Amino acid sequence: MAARPLKEIMEPGWADALEPVAERIAAMGDFLRAEIAAGRTYLPSGANVLRAFQQPFEEVRVLVVGQDPYPTPGHAIGLSFAVAPDVRPLPGSLENIFRELHADLGLGRPSNGDLTPWTRQGVLLLNRALTTAPRRPAAHRGKGWEEVTEQAIKALVARGTPLVSVLWGRDARNLRPQLGDFPAIESSHPSPMSA
């Protein structure tokens, strides 16, 4: 199956920004199709794999980087740390994020874990690896997504417009040198296992 043009699968600004890694994105599509052909599934669902790149590229002002999607079926929606509105209980990472937002800023707890409203405010919720296998955290780490996410960050930096980054976890913190002089908040992953 031929790869679809990037402008058909993501916001046009992102399609331009990610053109240097279009072949890698196509190769990752081939990898995911091979997983399905072999009887294996992946998370998030196909329609959500590139969801982070649906928001306008030019509107990104805050970059939040996580490691990889939630491995629990029904949780990952293609935005780092976010879950579908009906997911209960919330993943521990998201609980910790909400707890810190309340402690640091006095913000009330959102009614659910869908962080889509954040994306409408210019927040890019990006994982280093955009897919994983069900119940297997980091299963797709090192398969090629990192090249895509590094290009996304490189393109954001090249714009020269204001950008603040939140780098949660070692994988995310390893991106700090790519951000140049842009401010970044670095911390351990908000997972209960590391927080």
Sine and cosine of phi, psi and omega as CSV:
sin_phi,cos_phi,sin_psi,cos_psi,sin_omega,cos_omega
0.00,0.00,0.77,-0.64,-0.01,-1.00
-0.96,0.29,0.59,-0.81,0.03,-1.00
-0.94,0.35,0.63,-0.78,0.05,-1.00
-0.98,0.21,0.52,-0.86,0.06,-1.00
-0.86,0.52,0.58,-0.82,-0.03,-1.00
-0.83,0.56,-0.59,0.81,-0.04,-1.00
-0.92,0.40,-0.22,0.97,0.08,-1.00
-1.00,0.01,-0.27,0.96,-0.09,-1.00
-0.88,-0.48,0.00,1.00,0.03,-1.00
-0.39,-0.92,0.18,-0.98,0.01,-1.00
-0.86,0.51,0.64,-0.77,-0.09,-1.00
-0.82,0.57,-0.62,0.79,0.04,-1.00
-0.89,0.46,-0.66,0.75,0.07,-1.00
-0.93,0.37,-0.60,0.80,0.03,-1.00
-0.85,0.52,-0.69,0.73,0.05,-1.00
-0.91,0.41,-0.69,0.72,-0.04,-1.00
-0.90,0.44,-0.55,0.84,-0.07,-1.00
-0.99,-0.15,0.07,1.00,0.02,-1.00
-0.81,0.59,-0.62,0.78,0.02,-1.00
-0.87,0.49,-0.33,0.94,0.01,-1.00
-0.90,-0.45,0.39,0.92,-0.01,-1.00
-0.85,0.53,-0.64,0.77,0.01,-1.00
-0.91,0.41,-0.60,0.80,0.04,-1.00
-0.92,0.40,-0.66,0.75,0.03,-1.00
-0.88,0.47,-0.68,0.73,0.05,-1.00
-0.89,0.46,-0.66,0.75,0.02,-1.00
-0.90,0.44,-0.60,0.80,0.04,-1.00
-0.93,0.37,-0.58,0.81,0.11,-0.99
-0.88,0.48,-0.67,0.74,0.06,-1.00
-0.88,0.47,-0.68,0.74,0.03,-1.00
-0.86,0.51,-0.72,0.70,-0.02,-1.00
-0.92,0.39,-0.63,0.78,0.07,-1.00
-0.90,0.44,-0.61,0.80,0.05,-1.00
-0.91,0.40,-0.60,0.80,0.06,-1.00
-0.87,0.49,-0.73,0.69,0.01,-1.00
-0.89,0.46,-0.70,0.72,-0.01,-1.00
-0.88,0.48,-0.49,0.87,0.00,-1.00
-1.00,0.05,0.08,1.00,0.03,-1.00
1.00,0.06,0.21,0.98,0.02,-1.00
-0.96,-0.28,0.49,-0.87,0.05,-1.00
-0.93,-0.37,0.07,-1.00,0.02,-1.00
-0.56,-0.83,0.29,-0.96,0.02,-1.00
-0.80,-0.61,0.59,-0.81,-0.08,1.00
-0.96,0.28,0.01,-1.00,0.01,-1.00
-0.88,0.48,0.36,-0.93,-0.06,-1.00
-0.76,0.65,-0.66,0.75,-0.03,-1.00
-0.91,0.41,-0.36,0.93,-0.06,-1.00
-0.97,-0.24,-0.06,1.00,-0.07,-1.00
-0.83,0.55,-0.70,0.72,-0.04,-1.00
-0.97,-0.24,0.37,0.93,-0.07,-1.00
-0.84,0.54,-0.57,0.82,0.00,-1.00
-0.84,0.54,-0.42,0.91,-0.05,-1.00
-0.99,-0.10,0.34,0.94,0.08,-1.00
-1.00,0.00,-0.43,0.90,0.02,-1.00
-0.97,0.24,0.49,-0.87,-0.04,-1.00
-0.87,0.50,0.80,-0.59,0.01,-1.00
-0.80,0.60,-0.71,0.70,-0.08,-1.00
-0.93,0.35,-0.26,0.97,-0.04,-1.00
-1.00,-0.07,-0.08,1.00,-0.03,-1.00
-0.94,0.33,0.82,-0.58,0.03,-1.00
-0.84,-0.54,-0.38,0.92,0.00,-1.00
-0.76,-0.65,0.73,-0.68,0.02,-1.00
-0.92,-0.40,0.88,-0.48,0.08,-1.00
-0.93,-0.36,0.87,-0.49,-0.06,-1.00
-0.92,-0.39,0.79,-0.61,0.10,-0.99
-0.92,-0.40,-0.23,-0.97,-0.08,-1.00
-1.00,-0.05,-0.90,0.44,-0.01,-1.00
-0.39,-0.92,0.20,-0.98,-0.06,-1.00
-0.89,0.45,0.40,-0.92,0.12,-0.99
-0.84,0.54,0.71,-0.70,-0.02,-1.00
-1.00,0.09,-0.06,1.00,0.00,-1.00
-0.99,0.16,0.85,-0.53,0.02,-1.00
-0.80,0.60,0.69,-0.72,-0.01,-1.00
1.00,0.00,-0.13,0.99,-0.03,-1.00
-1.00,-0.07,-0.78,0.62,-0.11,-0.99
-0.93,0.37,0.74,-0.67,0.02,-1.00
-0.80,-0.59,0.21,0.98,0.07,-1.00
1.00,-0.01,0.07,1.00,0.07,-1.00
-0.83,-0.55,0.80,-0.60,-0.07,-1.00
-0.83,0.56,0.69,-0.72,0.05,-1.00
0.95,0.33,-0.19,0.98,-0.04,-1.00
-1.00,0.04,0.44,-0.90,0.10,-1.00
-0.72,-0.70,0.24,-0.97,0.06,-1.00
-0.89,0.46,0.47,-0.88,-0.06,-1.00
-0.84,0.54,-0.46,0.89,-0.07,-1.00
-1.00,-0.03,0.04,1.00,-0.03,-1.00
-0.96,0.29,0.83,-0.55,0.07,-1.00
-0.61,-0.79,0.65,-0.76,-0.18,0.98
-0.95,0.32,0.27,-0.96,0.03,-1.00
-0.94,0.33,0.52,-0.85,0.10,-1.00
-0.85,0.52,0.52,-0.86,-0.03,-1.00
-0.84,0.55,-0.61,0.80,0.02,-1.00
-0.86,0.51,-0.72,0.69,-0.03,-1.00
-0.93,0.36,-0.62,0.79,0.09,-1.00
-0.84,0.54,-0.71,0.71,0.00,-1.00
-0.91,0.42,-0.62,0.79,0.04,-1.00
-0.89,0.46,-0.74,0.67,0.00,-1.00
-0.89,0.45,-0.63,0.77,0.02,-1.00
-0.88,0.48,-0.70,0.72,0.00,-1.00
-0.93,0.38,-0.63,0.78,0.05,-1.00
-0.88,0.48,-0.61,0.79,0.03,-1.00
-0.94,0.34,-0.73,0.68,-0.04,-1.00
-0.90,0.43,-0.67,0.74,-0.07,-1.00
-0.99,0.12,-0.60,0.80,-0.14,-0.99
-0.86,-0.51,-0.09,1.00,-0.01,-1.00
0.96,0.29,0.28,0.96,-0.02,-1.00
-0.96,0.28,0.63,-0.77,0.07,-1.00
-0.94,0.33,0.36,-0.93,0.00,-1.00
-0.96,0.29,0.78,-0.63,0.07,-1.00
-0.88,0.47,0.36,-0.93,-0.04,-1.00
-0.96,0.28,-0.30,0.95,0.02,-1.00
-0.39,-0.92,0.00,-1.00,-0.08,-1.00
-0.99,-0.13,0.22,0.98,0.04,-1.00
-0.99,0.16,0.93,-0.38,-0.05,-1.00
-1.00,-0.05,0.25,0.97,0.03,-1.00
-0.79,0.61,-0.64,0.77,0.04,-1.00
-0.85,0.53,-0.51,0.86,0.05,-1.00
-0.89,0.46,-0.62,0.78,-0.03,-1.00
-0.91,0.42,-0.50,0.87,0.03,-1.00
-0.96,0.29,-0.20,0.98,0.04,-1.00
-0.97,-0.23,0.22,0.98,0.07,-1.00
1.00,-0.05,0.27,0.96,0.01,-1.00
-0.99,-0.13,0.84,-0.54,0.09,-1.00
-1.00,-0.08,0.89,-0.46,-0.01,-1.00
-0.98,-0.19,0.99,-0.12,-0.20,-0.98
-0.86,-0.51,0.78,-0.62,0.15,-0.99
-1.00,-0.05,0.48,-0.88,0.06,-1.00
-0.90,0.43,-0.68,0.73,0.12,-0.99
-0.94,-0.33,0.74,-0.67,-0.11,-0.99
-1.00,0.03,-0.15,0.99,0.04,-1.00
-0.64,-0.77,0.27,-0.96,0.14,-0.99
-0.45,-0.90,0.14,-0.99,0.07,-1.00
-1.00,0.00,0.54,-0.84,0.04,-1.00
-0.82,0.57,0.73,-0.68,0.05,-1.00
0.89,0.46,0.29,0.96,0.01,-1.00
-0.73,-0.69,1.00,0.10,0.02,-1.00
-0.82,0.58,0.61,-0.79,0.07,-1.00
0.90,0.43,0.30,0.95,-0.03,-1.00
-0.89,0.46,-0.47,0.88,-0.02,-1.00
-0.96,-0.29,0.21,0.98,0.08,-1.00
-0.91,0.41,0.69,-0.72,0.01,-1.00
0.98,0.17,0.11,0.99,0.00,-1.00
-1.00,0.01,-0.25,0.97,0.02,-1.00
0.66,-0.75,-0.27,0.96,-0.01,-1.00
-0.89,0.45,-0.51,0.86,-0.04,-1.00
-0.86,0.51,-0.58,0.82,0.05,-1.00
-0.89,0.46,-0.62,0.79,0.00,-1.00
-0.94,0.35,-0.74,0.67,-0.05,-1.00
-0.93,0.36,-0.54,0.84,0.08,-1.00
-0.91,0.41,-0.62,0.78,0.06,-1.00
-0.91,0.41,-0.63,0.78,0.03,-1.00
-0.86,0.51,-0.70,0.71,-0.01,-1.00
-0.93,0.36,-0.66,0.75,0.05,-1.00
-0.84,0.54,-0.68,0.73,0.00,-1.00
-0.92,0.39,-0.64,0.77,0.04,-1.00
-0.89,0.46,-0.69,0.72,0.01,-1.00
-0.90,0.44,-0.65,0.76,-0.04,-1.00
-0.90,0.44,-0.39,0.92,0.02,-1.00
-0.87,0.49,-0.56,0.83,-0.02,-1.00
0.98,0.21,0.13,0.99,0.02,-1.00
-1.00,-0.08,0.32,-0.95,-0.06,-1.00
-0.80,0.60,0.68,-0.74,0.00,-1.00
-0.44,-0.90,0.77,-0.64,0.12,-0.99
-0.87,-0.48,0.67,-0.74,-0.03,-1.00
-0.90,-0.44,0.57,-0.83,0.13,-0.99
-0.88,-0.48,0.91,-0.42,-0.10,-1.00
-0.93,-0.36,0.97,-0.23,-0.05,-1.00
-0.97,-0.25,0.90,-0.44,0.03,-1.00
0.99,-0.17,0.36,-0.93,-0.05,-1.00
-0.86,0.52,-0.70,0.71,0.00,-1.00
-0.85,0.53,-0.67,0.74,0.00,-1.00
-0.94,0.34,-0.69,0.72,-0.03,-1.00
-0.89,0.46,-0.46,0.89,0.04,-1.00
-0.90,0.44,-0.25,0.97,0.02,-1.00
-0.99,0.11,-0.14,0.99,-0.10,-0.99
-0.78,0.63,-0.71,0.70,-0.02,-1.00
-0.85,0.52,-0.50,0.86,-0.01,-1.00
-0.93,0.36,-0.32,0.95,-0.08,-1.00
-1.00,0.08,-0.10,1.00,0.04,-1.00
0.83,0.56,-0.76,-0.65,-0.06,-1.00
-1.00,0.06,-0.01,1.00,0.02,-1.00
-0.92,0.39,0.64,-0.77,-0.01,-1.00
-0.92,0.40,0.58,-0.82,0.02,-1.00
-0.60,-0.80,0.63,-0.78,0.11,-0.99
-0.97,-0.24,0.84,-0.55,-0.04,-1.00
-0.91,-0.42,0.69,-0.72,-0.04,-1.00
-0.41,-0.91,0.23,-0.97,0.12,-0.99
-0.91,0.42,0.31,-0.95,0.04,-1.00
-0.89,0.46,0.63,-0.78,-0.03,-1.00
-0.96,0.29,0.06,1.00,0.04,-1.00
-0.85,0.53,0.61,-0.79,0.07,-1.00
-0.84,0.54,-0.39,0.92,0.01,-1.00
-0.97,0.25,-0.34,0.94,-0.02,-1.00
-0.84,-0.54,-0.27,0.96,-0.05,-1.00
-0.99,0.12,0.00,0.00,0.00,0.00
